[in-house]
Each structure stands twice: as structure tokens, then as C-alpha cells.
Amino acid sequence: MANVQDIFKRFYAEYEKQYNPCPIQKRAAYDIANCRTSVMGGHADECEHCGYINVSYNSCRNRNCPLCQSIPKEKWIDARKSELLDAPYYHVVFTLSNELKMLIYQNQELLFCLMYKAVSQTLLELAGSKEYLDAQIGFTSVLHTWGQGLVFHPHIHTIVLAGGLTKENHWKCSSKKFFLPVKVLGKVFRGKFLYHLKKYYEEKQLNFHGMLKELENPELFQSLMNTCYSKSWYTYSKRPFSGPMAVIEYLGRYTHRVAISNHRIVSMDENTVTIKVKDYKNKSTEKLLTLSGVEFIRRFLMHVLPKGFVKLRHFGLLGNRNKKTKLALCRKLTQSKVYKPVFKNLATVEIIKLLTGKDITKCPACLFGKMQLSFGWNKMCQASP
């Protein structure tokens, strides 16, 4: 069965003839195509008992590569266990008006950061108001930029602690229902985002290219703003989790996800790629979508984030400056258990053993001896981005 790496190996050269990818996209394409091949370097392990030699190639470790996310994801989730409280958590999703998607794509770092800013201001302001919880909450946000068909669809998933710390340092839990109405969330989020967007425009921080060049005209930009204000921004909340560990398991679905995983790729031929997609307008029924190989790569690379961009961010009680103080106090007030990470300071082979029960240091030939590093080599000195 074909995978993302196979697709890049077959179609990337043709894609590059038709398009002009930026350096970070070129790097992602190079890494994905060469992950776990001799190009990335590797090492040879020899059994200390029978002399069997096994050669392994290095992973690319690119965050856009489907082959390289499992261990980082598990380590990140494990590290978050110490931050859990025995309290309700909700999953809230924030989306924007479709009219803004191309503007965001042309100003990614600035406007992605604005999305986080608008989400955090919305949640902290509403939760802190006397009309709702009147307390400081904590939440983790992660940016996703894709829809099922790999189209550009920026939105933010947020795991929200449905309770908080009052100004008197008391713990206050929300009711069984989510304490912030989704319609209010959407309206305030829209207002926050568009307010700052207008300021960026006035400060000439926005870039306009191609068809968006006309938005340099203030009247046309204001017309865009009016259209966005007139629409309801889709925001929704899912039911609470069954417990703190369920929060961790759920987080794992979103934290290190890439635009498309290998299991959704159905087939590939000389010209096309067929993938599975969910039709959310038709009760999430599954259907097939066929794209040209070049179009698949174009859509995939649209979701490569700017270099160094932090897509997992913590706010409120979960912010770095509050973890050792306010979050620790909330743990005492809620009498929450202390969930200790188990992967801390462990080597990758030890983590794999804990996750799978498989000892990859045991010789696969004699099943007795231990594999020891014999020699290794670095990434090949060939042309790369």
C-alpha cells in the first residue's frame, strides 16, 4: 500500500517544476522522501552472542513526516500527566470565516499567532467574568490547518479546564454543562480577531499578493471586514471527558497529527493518489477522493508551518509561570492525584518497550543475545535544501 513517502518520491520532482516551494517546504519534502533511508545516515548493531548484524536507517524527525510522530507524541503526552487535575475538561474548536483563509495563508506566522491570541483572550475574559465562572481557567491550544481533503482550513482545538481559581484563591467548578455558551464564544472570538486584524492593517503589517493585492485599497479591506462581521463564526464544544486520563488519550489525537496519515491513503498509480475522506455534511460518511499526485503534494505542503513556529501553547493556569504556583494550589484544592510521567529520562528503546512490550535490543536471529552498536554513519553529503 502506498504511503506519503512513496507519493513524494514519485511526484515531488514534477511538483517542483510547476510550483515554487519555500525553503521550509523544500526541507519537509526532502526529509519525508528520505526518512529511514540510507540518505539520512544510520547505524549497524551486532549481536554480542551470535554475531548477527542488523542495519537501521535514521528517521528525519521532521514534524511534518507521518513516520516520525509516534514517540514525540507519546513523550509529550506523558509529560502532560503531571499537569492534570481531577476536574472536568471540554474540547472546544474555534474556526474563522472562509473569506479570511487566503489572507491568513499569505500572512501565516502573524495571523496564526493572532488566532491563538484571540482564543486566549476570549476564554480568559469570558471565564473571568461574573456572568460565567468568575475564575481563572487553564487550557491548551493546538493549531490545525487542514480539512479532510487537505484543503487549507485553519482552526484551533482547545482542551479547556472547566473550573478555575477565584481571586480569593478558592477552586470553583463549572456546572455539568459547559459554562461558556458556544454562540457567545464565537461572537467574542470574531470580535477579538477582527479588532486586531484591523490594527495590523492600519500598521501595514499585512502582506497582499496575487488576487488579494486589491485589499490594499482601504475601502475593499473594510468591505471584507464587514462581510466577516456579518457572519457567524462556527465554534463548538464537545461533551466532557470521562476522567483526566481520557483527556490525555484525547490530546494524543491532535497534538502531533500531520495533514494526512498513511492509513487514509488508499492507492497510488502513475498519475493520481486516492485518499479516504469523511463527508461531515452527510453524517461523516466515508468516501474516496482522487487527486493528481502533484495536487496531493501541493495540498500537503500548504500545511507546513513556518520554521520554529510553536503550535502547542498553554494558557491561564497551564501557562509556564502558573504551573508551580496556581496549578499546584488547584491540585491541593481539588485533592487531585499526582500523575507522574513514566517516560522521563528514558531512552527511545526503553519507551518502545513500555509502549509495545517488544525489546528491540534482543537479537531477532538467536533470540538470546543483546544487540550492541557496532558503528554508525551520518547523513549523506548530497544536495539537500
C-alpha positions as CSV (number, residue, x, y, z in Angstrom):
1,M,0.0,0.0,0.0
2,A,1.3,3.5,-0.9
3,N,2.2,6.0,1.8
4,V,3.1,9.7,1.9
5,Q,6.8,8.9,1.4
6,D,6.0,6.9,-1.8
7,I,4.0,9.8,-3.1
8,F,6.7,12.4,-2.5
9,K,9.3,10.1,-4.2
10,R,7.2,9.7,-7.3
11,F,5.6,13.1,-7.8
12,Y,7.7,15.8,-6.0
13,A,10.1,16.4,-8.9
14,E,7.1,17.2,-11.2
15,Y,5.6,19.3,-8.5
16,E,8.7,21.4,-8.2
17,K,8.6,22.1,-12.0
18,Q,5.2,23.6,-11.7
19,Y,5.4,25.4,-8.3
20,N,8.0,27.4,-6.3
21,P,8.0,25.9,-2.8
22,C,9.6,28.0,0.0
23,P,12.7,26.6,1.8
24,I,10.8,25.1,4.7
25,Q,8.5,23.3,2.3
26,K,11.6,22.0,0.4
27,R,13.1,20.8,3.6
28,A,9.9,18.9,4.6
29,A,9.7,17.3,1.1
30,Y,13.3,16.2,1.2
31,D,13.0,14.8,4.7
32,I,9.8,12.9,4.1
33,A,11.1,11.4,0.8
34,N,14.3,10.2,2.5
35,C,13.2,9.3,6.0
36,R,14.5,6.0,7.2
37,T,16.7,5.5,4.1
38,S,20.5,5.5,3.8
39,V,20.4,9.2,2.8
40,M,19.6,10.0,6.5
41,G,22.5,8.0,7.8
42,G,22.2,5.1,10.1
43,H,23.9,2.5,12.3
44,A,24.7,-1.2,12.4
45,D,24.0,-3.3,15.5
46,E,25.7,-6.6,16.2
47,C,24.5,-9.4,18.4
48,E,27.0,-10.0,21.2
49,H,26.1,-13.7,21.2
50,C,25.8,-14.9,17.6
51,G,27.3,-12.1,15.6
52,Y,24.1,-11.2,13.7
53,I,24.3,-7.7,12.2
54,N,21.2,-5.5,11.7
55,V,21.4,-2.2,9.8
56,S,18.9,0.6,10.7
57,Y,18.5,3.9,9.0
58,N,17.8,7.2,10.8
59,S,14.4,9.0,11.0
60,C,14.2,12.5,9.6
61,R,12.5,13.8,12.7
62,N,10.6,16.4,10.7
63,R,7.3,17.3,12.4
64,N,5.5,17.0,9.1
65,C,6.6,13.4,8.5
66,P,3.9,10.8,9.3
67,L,6.7,8.2,10.2
68,C,8.2,10.4,12.9
69,Q,5.4,11.4,15.2
70,S,4.7,8.4,17.4
71,I,7.5,8.7,20.0
72,P,7.5,12.5,20.3
73,K,3.7,12.3,20.7
74,E,3.9,9.7,23.5
75,K,6.7,11.6,25.3
76,W,4.7,14.9,25.1
77,I,1.5,13.3,26.4
78,D,3.4,11.6,29.2
79,A,4.9,14.8,30.3
80,R,1.5,16.4,30.5
81,K,0.3,13.9,33.1
82,S,1.8,15.9,35.9
83,E,-0.4,18.9,34.9
84,L,-3.7,17.0,35.2
85,L,-6.4,17.8,37.7
86,D,-9.4,15.6,38.8
87,A,-11.8,18.1,37.2
88,P,-14.0,18.4,34.1
89,Y,-12.3,19.1,30.8
90,Y,-14.0,20.2,27.5
91,H,-12.9,20.1,23.9
92,V,-13.6,23.4,22.1
93,V,-12.9,24.2,18.5
94,F,-12.6,27.7,17.0
95,T,-12.9,28.4,13.3
96,L,-12.9,31.5,11.2
97,S,-14.8,33.0,8.3
98,N,-13.9,31.4,4.9
99,E,-13.2,34.8,3.4
100,L,-10.1,35.1,5.6
101,K,-8.3,31.9,4.7
102,M,-6.2,33.2,1.8
103,L,-5.2,36.3,3.8
104,I,-4.1,34.0,6.6
105,Y,-2.2,31.8,4.3
106,Q,-0.3,34.8,2.9
107,N,0.5,36.1,6.5
108,Q,0.9,32.8,8.3
109,E,3.1,33.5,11.3
110,L,1.4,36.8,12.1
111,L,-2.2,35.6,11.8
112,F,-1.7,32.1,13.2
113,C,-0.4,33.9,16.3
114,L,-3.4,36.2,16.2
115,M,-5.7,33.1,16.2
116,Y,-4.1,31.9,19.5
117,K,-4.3,35.4,20.9
118,A,-8.0,35.8,20.1
119,V,-8.8,32.4,21.5
120,S,-6.9,33.0,24.8
121,Q,-8.4,36.5,25.2
122,T,-11.9,35.1,24.5
123,L,-11.7,32.2,27.0
124,L,-9.9,34.1,29.8
125,E,-12.1,37.1,29.5
126,L,-15.4,35.2,29.5
127,A,-14.4,32.7,32.2
128,G,-13.2,35.5,34.4
129,S,-16.4,37.5,34.1
130,K,-19.0,37.4,36.9
131,E,-21.7,36.4,34.4
132,Y,-20.0,33.0,33.9
133,L,-17.3,31.3,36.1
134,D,-15.6,34.4,37.7
135,A,-12.4,32.5,37.9
136,Q,-9.1,31.9,36.0
137,I,-9.1,28.8,34.0
138,G,-6.4,26.8,32.1
139,F,-6.3,25.4,28.6
140,T,-4.1,24.0,25.9
141,S,-4.5,25.1,22.3
142,V,-3.2,23.4,19.1
143,L,-3.4,24.8,15.6
144,H,-4.6,22.6,12.7
145,T,-4.6,24.0,9.2
146,W,-6.3,21.2,7.1
147,G,-9.7,19.8,6.3
148,Q,-10.4,16.3,5.2
149,G,-9.5,16.9,1.6
150,L,-6.2,18.6,2.6
151,V,-7.7,22.0,1.8
152,F,-6.5,25.0,3.8
153,H,-8.8,25.2,6.8
154,P,-7.1,26.9,9.8
155,H,-8.8,26.2,13.1
156,I,-7.8,25.8,16.8
157,H,-8.5,22.8,19.0
158,T,-8.6,23.7,22.7
159,I,-8.8,21.5,25.8
160,V,-10.4,23.6,28.5
161,L,-10.3,23.0,32.2
162,A,-14.0,23.6,33.2
163,G,-13.2,25.1,36.5
164,G,-10.7,27.7,37.9
165,L,-9.1,29.6,40.7
166,T,-11.0,32.6,42.1
167,K,-9.4,35.9,43.2
168,E,-9.7,34.6,46.7
169,N,-7.7,31.5,45.8
170,H,-10.7,29.2,46.0
171,W,-11.4,26.4,43.5
172,K,-14.6,27.0,41.6
173,C,-16.0,24.2,39.3
174,S,-18.5,24.8,36.5
175,S,-21.9,23.2,36.2
176,K,-22.4,19.9,34.4
177,K,-22.9,21.9,31.2
178,F,-20.1,23.8,29.6
179,F,-20.0,27.2,31.3
180,L,-19.4,29.3,28.2
181,P,-22.2,29.3,25.5
182,V,-20.7,28.4,22.1
183,K,-22.6,31.3,20.4
184,V,-21.1,33.8,22.8
185,L,-17.6,32.2,22.3
186,G,-17.9,32.5,18.5
187,K,-19.1,36.1,18.7
188,V,-16.4,37.3,21.1
189,F,-13.7,35.3,19.2
190,R,-14.8,37.0,16.0
191,G,-14.7,40.4,17.6
192,K,-11.2,39.9,19.1
193,F,-9.7,38.5,15.9
194,L,-11.1,41.2,13.6
195,Y,-10.2,44.0,16.0
196,H,-6.6,43.1,16.0
197,L,-6.7,42.3,12.2
198,K,-7.8,45.9,11.6
199,K,-5.0,47.2,13.7
200,Y,-2.5,45.1,11.7
201,Y,-3.9,46.6,8.5
202,E,-3.6,50.1,9.8
203,E,0.0,49.4,10.9
204,K,0.8,48.0,7.5
205,Q,1.9,44.6,8.9
206,L,-0.1,42.6,6.4
207,N,1.1,41.3,3.1
208,F,-1.1,41.1,0.0
209,H,-0.2,39.0,-3.1
210,G,-1.9,38.0,-6.3
211,M,-5.7,38.3,-6.1
212,L,-5.5,39.8,-2.7
213,K,-3.5,42.8,-3.9
214,E,-6.7,44.7,-4.3
215,L,-7.2,44.7,-0.5
216,E,-4.5,47.3,-0.2
217,N,-7.5,49.6,-1.1
218,P,-8.9,50.6,2.4
219,E,-12.5,50.6,1.1
220,L,-12.2,47.0,-0.2
221,F,-10.5,45.8,3.0
222,Q,-13.3,47.4,5.0
223,S,-15.8,45.6,2.8
224,L,-14.0,42.3,3.7
225,M,-14.2,43.2,7.4
226,N,-17.9,44.0,7.1
227,T,-18.6,40.6,5.4
228,C,-16.7,38.8,8.2
229,Y,-18.5,40.7,10.9
230,S,-21.9,39.8,9.3
231,K,-21.2,36.0,9.5
232,S,-21.4,33.7,12.5
233,W,-18.1,32.1,13.2
234,Y,-18.5,28.4,13.8
235,T,-17.4,27.4,17.3
236,Y,-18.5,24.2,19.1
237,S,-17.8,22.3,22.3
238,K,-17.8,18.6,22.8
239,R,-19.1,16.8,26.0
240,P,-16.8,16.5,29.0
241,F,-14.2,13.7,29.2
242,S,-14.8,10.7,31.5
243,G,-11.7,11.5,33.5
244,P,-8.2,13.0,33.5
245,M,-6.6,10.1,31.7
246,A,-9.2,10.3,29.0
247,V,-8.1,13.9,28.4
248,I,-4.6,12.6,27.8
249,E,-5.7,10.0,25.4
250,Y,-7.8,12.5,23.5
251,L,-4.9,15.0,23.3
252,G,-2.9,12.4,21.6
253,R,-5.2,12.5,18.6
254,Y,-4.4,16.2,18.0
255,T,-1.0,17.2,19.3
256,H,1.3,15.7,16.8
257,R,-1.0,15.0,13.9
258,V,0.1,15.8,10.4
259,A,-2.1,16.8,7.4
260,I,-2.8,13.2,6.5
261,S,-1.8,9.9,8.0
262,N,-0.7,6.9,5.9
263,H,-3.8,4.8,6.8
264,R,-6.0,7.3,4.8
265,I,-4.1,6.7,1.6
266,V,-6.0,4.1,-0.5
267,S,-3.9,3.8,-3.6
268,M,-1.5,5.5,-6.0
269,D,-0.9,5.0,-9.7
270,E,1.3,6.7,-12.3
271,N,-0.7,9.9,-12.1
272,T,-3.1,10.0,-9.2
273,V,-3.5,9.4,-5.5
274,T,-6.7,8.3,-3.9
275,I,-7.5,9.0,-0.2
276,K,-10.3,8.4,2.2
277,V,-12.2,11.5,3.5
278,K,-15.1,12.0,5.8
279,D,-18.1,13.9,4.5
280,Y,-19.2,15.8,7.6
281,K,-22.2,17.3,5.8
282,N,-23.5,13.7,5.3
283,K,-23.2,12.2,8.8
284,S,-19.4,11.8,8.5
285,T,-19.8,9.0,5.9
286,E,-16.6,7.9,4.3
287,K,-15.9,8.5,0.6
288,L,-12.9,8.4,-1.7
289,L,-11.2,11.5,-3.2
290,T,-8.8,11.1,-6.1
291,L,-6.2,13.9,-6.8
292,S,-3.3,14.1,-9.2
293,G,0.0,13.3,-7.5
294,V,1.2,16.9,-7.9
295,E,-2.0,18.3,-6.5
296,F,-1.7,16.0,-3.5
297,I,1.8,17.3,-2.8
298,R,0.6,20.9,-3.3
299,R,-2.1,20.5,-0.8
300,F,0.1,18.6,1.7
301,L,2.8,21.3,1.6
302,M,0.3,24.0,2.3
303,H,0.2,22.8,5.9
304,V,3.9,23.0,6.6
305,L,4.1,25.6,9.3
306,P,6.7,28.4,9.4
307,K,10.1,27.5,10.8
308,G,10.2,27.4,14.6
309,F,6.5,28.0,14.9
310,V,5.1,26.7,18.2
311,K,1.8,25.1,17.5
312,L,1.1,23.7,21.1
313,R,0.5,26.5,23.6
314,H,-0.7,26.6,27.2
315,F,-2.6,29.5,28.8
316,G,-4.0,30.6,32.1
317,L,-3.4,28.1,34.9
318,L,-1.4,25.9,32.5
319,G,0.9,28.7,31.5
320,N,4.5,28.2,32.4
321,R,4.5,30.9,35.1
322,N,1.5,29.5,36.8
323,K,2.2,25.7,36.9
324,K,4.3,25.7,40.0
325,T,2.1,28.1,41.9
326,K,-1.6,28.4,40.9
327,L,-1.9,25.0,39.3
328,A,-0.2,23.4,42.3
329,L,-2.7,25.2,44.5
330,C,-5.6,23.9,42.4
331,R,-4.3,20.4,42.8
332,K,-4.4,20.7,46.5
333,L,-7.9,22.3,46.5
334,T,-9.3,19.6,44.2
335,Q,-7.5,16.8,46.0
336,S,-6.2,15.6,42.7
337,K,-3.9,12.7,42.3
338,V,-0.4,13.3,41.2
339,Y,0.1,11.6,37.8
340,K,3.8,11.0,37.4
341,P,5.4,10.8,33.9
342,V,6.9,7.4,33.2
343,F,9.0,8.2,30.1
344,K,11.1,11.0,31.7
345,N,14.8,10.4,31.2
346,L,14.2,7.1,29.3
347,A,15.9,6.2,26.1
348,T,13.8,5.6,23.0
349,V,14.4,1.8,23.1
350,E,13.0,1.8,26.7
351,I,10.0,3.8,25.7
352,I,9.3,1.5,22.8
353,K,9.5,-1.5,25.2
354,L,7.0,0.1,27.6
355,L,4.6,1.0,24.8
356,T,4.7,-2.2,22.8
357,G,6.2,-4.8,25.1
358,K,8.8,-5.5,22.5
359,D,12.5,-5.4,23.4
360,I,14.2,-4.2,20.2
361,T,17.6,-4.8,21.7
362,K,17.1,-8.6,21.7
363,C,18.7,-10.3,18.7
364,P,16.0,-11.3,16.2
365,A,18.2,-14.2,15.0
366,C,19.2,-16.2,18.1
367,L,16.5,-14.6,20.4
368,F,19.1,-14.7,23.2
369,G,21.9,-12.2,22.7
370,K,21.7,-8.4,23.0
371,M,22.2,-6.1,20.0
372,Q,25.1,-3.7,20.6
373,L,26.0,-0.7,18.4
374,S,28.8,-1.7,16.0
375,F,29.2,1.5,14.0
376,G,27.2,4.4,12.7
377,W,27.4,7.0,9.9
378,N,26.0,10.4,9.4
379,K,23.6,11.8,6.8
380,M,25.0,11.5,3.3
381,C,26.6,14.6,1.9
382,Q,24.3,15.0,-1.1
383,A,22.4,18.0,-2.3
384,S,19.6,19.0,0.1
385,P,17.6,22.1,0.8
